[in-house]
């Protein structure tokens, strides 16, 4: 991923498409798959924003969302 900033994405797949071929397509578009959540129809993976834009263009993909990270504030905050 040549110098581009890498993000973790949660990709939601349409229920109208079988999951396994879509996962292969995501990988061929540059997504590094971390986990497949078949029961939820979601895939968690890493890629650049450029990769995310490619994935958003696929008919089988309902959404591509950057993973959010939360943390508790310190008592001093």
Backbone as CSV, one residue per row, in Angstrom:
resi,resn,N_x,N_y,N_z,CA_x,CA_y,CA_z,C_x,C_y,C_z
1,UNK,0.827,-1.180,0.000,0.000,0.000,0.000,0.867,1.238,0.000
2,UNK,1.621,1.378,-0.924,2.606,2.403,-1.213,2.384,3.767,-0.568
3,UNK,2.713,3.902,0.698,2.726,5.188,1.353,1.368,5.758,1.718
4,UNK,0.297,5.209,1.232,-1.035,5.718,1.561,-1.378,5.316,2.999
5,UNK,-2.085,6.204,3.694,-2.500,5.904,5.056,-3.508,4.757,5.041
6,UNK,-3.303,3.793,5.914,-4.160,2.615,5.978,-5.165,2.783,7.109
7,UNK,-6.428,2.464,6.802,-7.509,2.544,7.771,-8.161,1.170,7.885
8,UNK,-8.875,0.968,8.984,-9.676,-0.238,9.156,-11.109,0.120,8.762
9,UNK,-11.712,-0.712,7.923,-13.064,-0.475,7.428,-13.983,-1.637,7.781
10,UNK,-15.244,-1.302,7.995,-16.294,-2.299,8.149,-17.137,-2.200,6.881
11,UNK,-17.169,-3.280,6.112,-17.899,-3.318,4.850,-19.138,-4.176,5.048
12,UNK,-20.293,-3.620,4.744,-21.554,-4.353,4.851,-21.955,-4.806,3.458
13,UNK,-22.235,-6.104,3.344,-22.558,-6.735,2.061,-24.069,-6.896,1.941
14,UNK,-24.587,-6.652,0.757,-26.011,-6.833,0.480,-26.406,-8.289,0.695
15,UNK,-27.572,-8.508,1.272,-28.060,-9.878,1.492,-28.433,-10.557,0.180
16,UNK,-28.469,-9.805,-0.896,-28.801,-10.356,-2.213,-27.610,-11.060,-2.873
17,UNK,-26.434,-10.959,-2.268,-25.218,-11.529,-2.853,-24.599,-12.556,-1.910
18,UNK,-24.104,-13.670,-2.452,-23.387,-14.640,-1.606,-22.081,-14.025,-1.100
19,UNK,-21.773,-14.262,0.140,-20.663,-13.596,0.807,-19.282,-13.978,0.255
20,UNK,-19.026,-15.255,0.043,-17.677,-15.700,-0.311,-17.146,-15.090,-1.609
21,UNK,-17.932,-15.056,-2.689,-17.407,-14.408,-3.897,-17.180,-12.910,-3.709
22,UNK,-18.005,-12.282,-2.885,-17.833,-10.847,-2.634,-16.537,-10.605,-1.856
23,UNK,-16.238,-11.450,-0.891,-14.992,-11.322,-0.127,-13.796,-11.433,-1.072
24,UNK,-13.850,-12.353,-2.003,-12.768,-12.494,-2.988,-12.636,-11.234,-3.833
25,UNK,-13.765,-10.655,-4.209,-13.754,-9.420,-4.998,-13.162,-8.265,-4.193
26,UNK,-13.503,-8.185,-2.908,-12.936,-7.141,-2.048,-11.417,-7.264,-1.986
27,UNK,-10.939,-8.492,-1.854,-9.492,-8.730,-1.800,-8.833,-8.356,-3.122
28,UNK,-9.484,-8.674,-4.225,-8.893,-8.356,-5.526,-8.839,-6.849,-5.765
29,UNK,-9.685,-6.091,-5.047,-9.681,-4.631,-5.155,-8.721,-3.985,-4.166
30,UNK,-8.000,-4.803,-3.387,-6.951,-4.278,-2.517,-7.230,-4.314,-1.034
31,UNK,-8.393,-4.815,-0.622,-8.693,-4.887,0.810,-7.933,-6.046,1.441
32,UNK,-7.284,-5.779,2.559,-6.630,-6.835,3.336,-7.648,-7.284,4.374
33,UNK,-8.286,-8.412,4.129,-9.371,-8.883,4.991,-8.813,-9.358,6.319
34,UNK,-9.366,-8.828,7.408,-9.003,-9.247,8.769,-9.980,-10.290,9.288
35,UNK,-11.283,-10.036,9.044,-12.297,-10.909,9.633,-13.559,-10.847,8.787
36,UNK,-14.220,-11.999,8.650,-15.507,-12.087,7.972,-16.558,-12.440,9.020
37,UNK,-17.550,-11.575,9.151,-18.640,-11.784,10.102,-19.862,-12.213,9.292
38,UNK,-19.891,-13.493,8.940,-20.912,-14.009,8.024,-22.333,-13.784,8.539
39,UNK,-22.560,-13.985,9.827,-23.907,-13.835,10.379,-24.415,-12.408,10.248
40,UNK,-23.501,-11.444,10.224,-23.874,-10.036,10.102,-23.780,-9.527,8.670
41,UNK,-23.182,-10.332,7.792,-22.975,-9.881,6.418,-21.954,-8.764,6.337
42,UNK,-20.938,-8.830,7.205,-19.928,-7.782,7.243,-18.526,-8.360,7.116
43,UNK,-17.647,-7.520,6.585,-16.241,-7.864,6.448,-15.448,-6.726,7.076
44,UNK,-14.452,-7.069,7.878,-13.562,-6.074,8.468,-12.214,-6.230,7.783
45,UNK,-11.685,-5.116,7.303,-10.417,-5.179,6.604,-9.689,-3.855,6.609
46,UNK,-8.470,-3.880,6.089,-7.605,-2.706,6.046,-7.365,-2.286,4.614
47,UNK,-7.282,-0.980,4.429,-6.958,-0.456,3.112,-6.864,1.052,3.152
48,UNK,-6.449,1.618,2.046,-6.360,3.070,1.923,-7.737,3.633,1.576
49,UNK,-7.865,4.932,1.613,-9.119,5.574,1.209,-9.406,5.283,-0.264
50,UNK,-8.356,5.168,-1.049,-8.509,4.824,-2.474,-9.162,3.449,-2.626
51,UNK,-8.725,2.497,-1.829,-9.323,1.158,-1.844,-10.785,1.253,-1.412
52,UNK,-11.066,2.018,-0.358,-12.438,2.162,0.127,-13.347,2.724,-0.968
53,UNK,-12.861,3.683,-1.730,-13.662,4.252,-2.821,-13.962,3.202,-3.892
54,UNK,-12.988,2.357,-4.194,-13.225,1.275,-5.158,-14.316,0.332,-4.656
55,UNK,-14.279,0.028,-3.357,-15.250,-0.897,-2.781,-16.651,-0.301,-2.779
56,UNK,-16.749,0.991,-2.552,-18.053,1.664,-2.539,-18.748,1.566,-3.893
57,UNK,-17.987,1.367,-4.940,-18.550,1.277,-6.283,-19.091,-0.098,-6.645
58,UNK,-18.910,-1.085,-5.787,-19.379,-2.436,-6.078,-20.862,-2.579,-5.740
59,UNK,-21.612,-3.218,-6.629,-23.058,-3.359,-6.408,-23.393,-4.213,-5.185
60,UNK,-22.520,-5.127,-4.811,-22.780,-6.009,-3.670,-22.521,-5.323,-2.325
61,UNK,-21.885,-4.161,-2.347,-21.502,-3.466,-1.120,-22.562,-2.430,-0.763
62,UNK,-23.129,-2.568,0.431,-24.112,-1.595,0.915,-23.437,-0.386,1.548
63,UNK,-22.352,-0.621,2.299,-21.656,0.505,2.924,-20.209,0.131,3.230
64,UNK,-19.391,1.167,3.272,-17.986,1.046,3.669,-17.754,2.141,4.706
65,UNK,-17.540,1.734,5.947,-17.410,2.689,7.040,-16.067,2.522,7.734
66,UNK,-15.401,3.642,7.976,-14.158,3.592,8.736,-14.480,3.176,10.164
67,UNK,-13.690,2.268,10.693,-13.911,1.797,12.063,-13.617,2.934,13.032
68,UNK,-14.506,3.111,13.976,-14.346,4.142,14.998,-13.716,3.527,16.236
69,UNK,-12.851,4.294,16.858,-12.248,3.838,18.106,-12.638,4.805,19.212
70,UNK,-13.067,4.251,20.310,-13.492,5.045,21.455,-12.624,4.697,22.641
71,UNK,-12.448,5.660,23.499,-11.724,5.396,24.730,-12.310,6.264,25.818
72,UNK,-12.204,5.816,27.030,-12.698,6.569,28.179,-11.780,7.755,28.440
73,UNK,-12.391,8.852,28.840,-11.602,10.027,29.210,-10.970,9.809,30.569
74,UNK,-9.789,10.380,30.734,-9.138,10.341,32.039,-9.939,11.220,33.005
75,UNK,-9.823,10.943,34.289,-10.499,11.753,35.299,-10.014,13.195,35.260
76,UNK,-8.788,13.412,34.766,-8.203,14.754,34.725,-8.755,15.588,33.570
77,UNK,-9.449,14.967,32.645,-9.915,15.676,31.442,-11.036,16.632,31.713
